[in-house]
């Protein structure tokens, strides 16, 4: 195949997305509208392609060209396919490739919050969730448990971070999401305008149990989750219609935000 290129120079310009560009540079280098994301593993790359994302290049271990990567190569047209031994590619990227295949893709155009909420019955709203693994896990649970939309405050980690994409198993391409420009007042006003009741996951004396019937039967419900360390801000909690808690046992005070999200998504799913 003419487009297969053996990696011999780790500083070659075409390899920059995999090696020398930070996440921030991938988003905004030269032209933000032409930003890049890095997608790992054949299965997740296939999910991104199914959603219409545009591949720019591939990086894979030599053994995968005729193996696990063959179907991906066939779908990506004539984009460059950079290849080499596992050790060479690990030296290039700084980590061992998941399933031996990476794809640099054009960053999709951001959605507007209004469009994401249109028609949604259940939404997740995230404030200050900065860990890429937690973001990815929340998106995977959202896709699996019937959450129709995800909104993120500006303080959250980018869902199209490489690690978030991998942990989500491509769910960041499946669940509609948008970043809010203004939080929390404007964000809550937007949710109210779209008919959402807001339920803040927070441990307060007035918190309803997560299985409260009034929450389960809400026609449109937005579950608001806060940061890994401090939880929701006082401002966001004050603007929420209800505070909601997951009852704990054995003296445990709370769950990790990704675990709490999964419990809430299941318990409060639209019936």
N, C-alpha and C positions, 0 to 999 in steps of 0.2 A: 504494500500500500504506500503510495507516494507521500501521503500526509503523516506517516509515522516518522518521528524524529528522535534519534537516540540522544539522551542527555549526556553531554560531555563537558559543558561549561555551565556551572551552576548560576552564573551571573548573566546568562543570555536574557535579552529583554522579554521574550515571550514567556519566560518562567517567573517574571516578577509577581504576578498575582498569587503564586503559590509560595513564594519565598520572602520577598523583601517588602511587600506592601502590608501595612497594618490594616486592621478592620476599618479604622477611620479613613485611611487612604483609599481602600476599596470602595467606600461609599461616595467619596467626594473628589477623588483625584481628577484634576483638570476640568471635568464636566460632570456634575452630580447626576445628571440625567442619563449618563452612560456609565454609571457605577457598576461594579462587579460583585458577585457573591461566589463563595466556594461551596460546592455541594459534594458530599461524600457518599460513596457506595453506589453500586449499580441500581439498587432498588429505589433509593431516594432520588437519584438522578432521573430515573424513569418517571417518577412521580412529578418532578419539576417539568420534564418535557411534556408530560400529559397535560400540564396546566399552561403550556404555551411559552415557557421560558426559553430564551435564546442562548444556545451554547456558544462559547468563544474558543475554548480549547479543552483538551483532556490531558490528564496526567495519570499514568497507570504503570504498574509493574509489567515487565515484559511478558510474563507468563499469562497475564489476563487478556492480552490482545486477541488471542484465539480462544479464550475461555470466558470468564464472567463478564469481561468488558466488551465482547464481540457485539452483543445486541445494542449496547449503548453507542458504540462506534457507528454501527449501521444507521442509527437514528440521528446522528449528529452531522451528517453530510461530510463536507471536506475540511472541517476544522482541524487544526494541528493536533496530533496525538503524541505527546511527549512521553518517552518511556525509558526505563532503565531498571537496574536491579533494586530490590527493596532497600538495601543499604544506601544506595545513591539517592533514591527519592526521599528517604528519611533524613539524610544529610541536607537535602534541599529544603524540605518543609519544616524540619525540626520536630516531627512526630511521625509515627508509623501510620501509613495510610489505612483507613478503615476499608476493609474488603479490597484494598489495593487499587482503588480507582477514585480520582477526583475530577471534578468538572468546574471550570470557571464559566459563569453564566452572567448575562446582562441582568442587572438588578431590575426587578419589575417596577413599574410606575406605582407610587403610593396611592392607596385608596383613600377616599374621604370618609370620615366617620359617619356622615349621614347615609352614604351609600351602603356601608357595612351594616348599619342598623335596620335598613329597610327590609321588612319581612321577617326579621329575627324575633324569636320568642324567648330565647335564653341568650344572655350575653355575659361575658366575663370582662371585668374592668380591673386593670392592674396598675398599682401605684408603687413606684420605687422598687420593683423587682429587678435586681441588677445582675443576678447570677444567670449565666447563659444556660446552664443545665436546668435550672428551675423553669426558665421561660420555655425551653424545649419540652420539658415534661408536662407543663400546663397545657401547651398546645396539643400534645398527644392525647391527653385526657379529654380536652375539649372536643377533638375530632371523634374520639371513641364514644363519648357520653352525651352527645347531642347538643353541645353548645354551638349556637349559630354564628356568633361573632365575638371577636376579642378587641377591646379598646385598651390602649396603653397610654398612661401618662408620660410626659416627656422625660421623666426620671427613670424610665425602664430601659433595660438592655434591649438592643436591636434584635428582633426575632430572626433576622436574616444573618446573624452572626453564624459563623461556620459550625460552632459547637451546638448552638440552638437548633439549627437545621438538622444536624445529625441525631441529637437526642429526641427530637420530635418525630423522627422517621418520616420527614416530609410533610407532617401535618401543618407546618407553617405555610405550605402552598395550597392546602385544602380548606382551612378555616379562614373565612374573610376576616381581615384585621386592619386596623388603622391606628395611627398615633394621634392623640388629641393635641391640638395646638395650645390650648389653655386649660389649666387644671388647678383647683377642682371645680370652681364655681361654674364656668362655662360648660365643663363636661357633664355635671349633674343637670344643668339646664337643658342640654341636648338630650339626655336620657329621659327627662320628664316630658320634653316636647314630643318624643317618640312613644310615649305611653308606658315607659318602664317604671316598675317599682324597683327601688334599689335596696339591696340587702348587703350590709357590710359585715364581713367575717371578722368578728372582734369579740373578745372576752370582756363583757361589761355586766354589771348587775341587772341591766334591763334587757340583755340579749335573749332572743327567742331561741329555742332549740332548733337545730337545722331541719328537723322533720315536722315543724309546725305546719298544720294543714293550710293556713292562710298563705304560706309561702309556696307550697306545692301547687296550689290552684291559681296562682297569679297568672293572668294571661301573658304578661311580658315581665320578665324578671332579670335584673342585672345584678350579678354577684360581684362585689367589690372586695379585692384582696390587696393587702399591703405588703410592705417590704419584709425581707427575711429577718431583719433584726428587730425593728421597732413596730412592725405591723402598720396599720393605717394611721395616717396623720389625724390630729384632732379635727382639722377642717373637713376632711373627707368623711370622717365618722359623724360629725355634726350635720352634714348635708344629706346623709343617707336616711331613707325612710325607716329602716329597721336595722338593729344590730343582731347578728346571728352567731351562734356558737355551736361547736361540735362537742358534745359532752365527753369529758376525759375520765379515765380511770387510773388507778395506781399512782395518783399524785402527779401524773404528767400534766404540764401546764398548757402545752399546745403542740400542734403538728407542724412539720415543715410546710411552707406555703404551697409547694407542689402537691403534697399529700392531702392537705386541707382542701385544695381546689378539686382534686379528684372526688373526695367524699361529697363535697357540696354539689358538684356537677351531677353526680349520680342521684343524690337524694332530692335535688330540686329540679330535675329534668322535667321537661314539658310532658305531661301525660296526654 
